[in-house]
Amino acid sequence: MATVLALVTGANGFVGCHVVRALLQSGRTVRGLVRASADLRALEGLDCEKVQGDLRDAEAVTAAMRGVEEVYHVAADYRLWVPDPAPMYAANVEGTRNVIAAARRHRVRRIVYTSTVGALGIPQAGPGTEQTPVSLDAMVGHYKRSKFLAEKLALKAATEGAPVVVVNPSTPVGEFDYKPTPTGRVIVDFANGRMPAYLDTGLNLVDVRDVAAGHRLAAEKGVPGEKYILGGENLPLREVLAKLAAICNRPAPWLKLPYPAALGFAALAEAAARWITHRPPRASLTEVRMARKRMFFDSTRARTLLGYAPGPIEPALERAVAFFRQLGLIR
């Protein structure tokens, strides 16, 4: 029996490198599409073929697709603050269009598109599901808007016959977050004592290894045109910080920051980032506005239909802290 060749876009990224690992463990042969300037440390020691290409380059994407049977489109521009949003839409929306078009041209038998719970609705009461109504106008910030548009594009392709399954990961944590992601930065800031206060919000945390396993399950058991939330535990932010406090052996912040004060701080931080430092701000207006709602989600559908079985979040938080210490980001 021939080995399945799987293409992973963004293979060197935080989620992408874990998807590569999960696929290798399942016996697949893996090809990773990475940019020429990509940091490849997350793929060190893995038997993964690497091909260079940019999502915005349709010819490069098509070339990477030769001989592929499964595509895992994980790559995305994931930033919550951008001085110019145009490249983000080009990567997240047009890049997705290029990947799906190339996969259809090569008659790939399964395409798993990595969306985000950020593209889903959050009801007034209870956690969000795949069916919670939502519109583009409800999307806070360019990242969510671009992913919402890309998800719509993927689902439309499915109605036209493309074998696209959509997964919506929540907030993954774990090792190999080299960049780090916005969530990784929260862990680093807390561990370094740079979080004197917290906002009254909540989020769904999930072990990145479970997210990767969910991608494989979606390819094997998912129905084209359907969405599956890959989440873990719904936790108030104060509880997340309490868990980190136990891991890092430092006190959790006790001061709850009022929402208007957080908005003011973020506005000043963004102004400094745009005009002085030219680096991402400590907090962005998008992050604060997102925090107005508790971002709780329900993974029952993935558990029931895919066999998705996420574990507790503490081991993932411990691995994340250990990784950031090893990387020198935590003093």
C-alpha positions, -999 to 999 in steps of 0.1 A, spaced: 0 0 0 14 34 -11 22 59 16 -1 90 16 18 122 7 5 152 27 13 188 21 13 211 51 14 249 44 31 269 71 48 237 82 73 256 103 47 275 123 35 268 158 4 247 148 19 236 115 50 219 130 27 199 153 5 189 124 37 177 106 45 156 137 10 141 140 10 132 103 45 116 105 34 96 135 4 83 115 27 70 88 22 97 62 50 112 41 50 150 46 60 179 24 61 213 40 55 246 21 76 273 37 86 308 28 122 315 17 128 335 48 111 311 72 126 301 106 129 263 103 139 255 139 105 239 146 111 213 119 147 203 130 151 165 132 119 157 113 117 137 81 98 164 63 105 175 27 106 213 25 97 233 -6 99 270 -7 70 291 -18 47 320 -9 9 315 -6 4 346 -28 24 329 -56 -1 307 -73 25 290 -95 47 281 -64 16 267 -46 7 246 -77 42 232 -80 42 222 -43 10 203 -49 23 177 -73 17 141 -62 -1 152 -31 -32 134 -18 -40 154 13 -35 192 20 -35 208 54 -37 245 48 -24 257 82 -4 288 71 -18 322 81 -6 357 90 -16 357 127 -11 391 141 -35 411 162 -19 444 153 -7 453 118 5 487 106 -7 478 71 -35 451 68 -31 445 30 -4 418 33 -26 400 59 -56 398 35 -33 388 6 -19 358 27 -50 347 45 -77 352 18 -59 351 -16 -35 325 -3 -64 303 7 -79 308 -28 -46 297 -44 -42 266 -22 -77 254 -29 -75 261 -66 -42 242 -69 -55 213 -48 -86 210 -71 -64 212 -102 -43 182 -88 -74 163 -77 -63 162 -41 -87 139 -22 -89 159 10 -82 195 20 -82 205 57 -85 242 61 -74 256 94 -97 284 104 -101 298 139 -128 301 165 -123 338 160 -143 334 128 -173 320 148 -201 336 167 -203 339 205 -238 339 219 -249 360 248 -253 329 270 -233 297 267 -203 288 245 -202 293 208 -207 264 184 -201 258 147 -238 269 141 -238 301 161 -249 329 137 -223 356 130 -215 381 103 -184 399 90 -194 431 108 -190 412 141 -154 404 134 -130 425 156 -98 434 139 -82 425 105 -70 390 116 -105 378 124 -120 395 93 -94 380 70 -99 345 85 -137 349 83 -135 357 46 -111 328 40 -134 304 58 -163 315 37 -142 310 6 -133 275 17 -169 266 24 -180 279 -9 -154 258 -26 -169 228 -8 -203 235 -23 -187 235 -57 -173 200 -51 -139 206 -35 -132 181 -7 -127 208 19 -131 202 57 -128 232 80 -114 230 115 -116 259 140 -89 256 166 -94 277 198 -63 290 216 -34 265 213 -5 264 238 25 242 240 61 239 228 78 252 196 60 285 197 92 303 184 76 336 172 59 336 198 21 338 191 0 364 209 -10 337 234 27 328 239 35 364 245 10 364 274 27 334 290 61 351 286 49 384 300 33 367 330 64 346 337 86 377 335 64 397 359 51 421 333 14 415 340 5 435 371 -33 434 363 -58 414 343 -90 419 323 -122 402 333 -125 379 302 -122 343 293 -109 320 266 -108 284 255 -73 269 259 -62 237 241 -30 217 239 -15 223 205 -8 185 202 -45 179 205 -52 205 178 -27 187 155 -44 153 162 -77 170 154 -64 179 119 -56 143 112 -90 132 124 -107 158 102 -89 144 72 -99 109 80 -135 114 93 -146 149 85 -173 157 60 -166 181 32 -183 214 38 -186 209 75 -168 227 104 -153 212 136 -142 232 166 -109 219 180 -110 233 216 -101 224 251 -110 240 284 -131 272 288 -114 292 315 -117 327 329 -84 346 323 -79 349 361 -80 311 363 -54 308 335 -31 331 353 -36 311 385 -25 280 367 6 298 353 13 312 388 15 276 401 38 266 373 61 296 375 60 299 413 51 335 413 19 354 424 -10 359 400 -21 395 395 -50 405 419 -58 439 402 -87 437 378 -82 464 351 -113 483 341 -122 481 304 -118 518 297 -84 519 313 -73 489 292 -85 507 260 -66 538 270 -34 518 276 -38 499 243 -43 532 224 -11 547 238 8 514 231 -4 514 195 6 550 190 41 543 204 44 512 182 33 531 151 54 562 155 83 554 178 93 518 183 79 503 150 75 470 169 42 453 180 26 470 210 24 454 245 -13 455 241 -35 463 210 -69 478 207 -80 446 189 -70 424 218 -88 446 243 -120 448 222 -119 410 218 -117 406 255 -151 423 260 -166 388 254 -156 356 270 -144 335 241 -159 302 252 -166 274 227 -180 239 226 -161 211 209 -189 185 213 -193 181 175 -156 172 170 -156 149 200 -187 130 188 -181 129 150 -143 128 148 -133 111 180 -115 142 191 -103 138 227 -84 168 241 -67 164 274 -61 188 304 -44 221 297 -19 221 326 7 198 308 6 221 277 11 252 299 40 235 316 56 225 282 51 261 270 68 276 300 97 251 298 101 259 261 102 297 266 127 292 294 149 271 271 146 297 244 157 324 268 125 344 266 117 338 303 143 351 327 
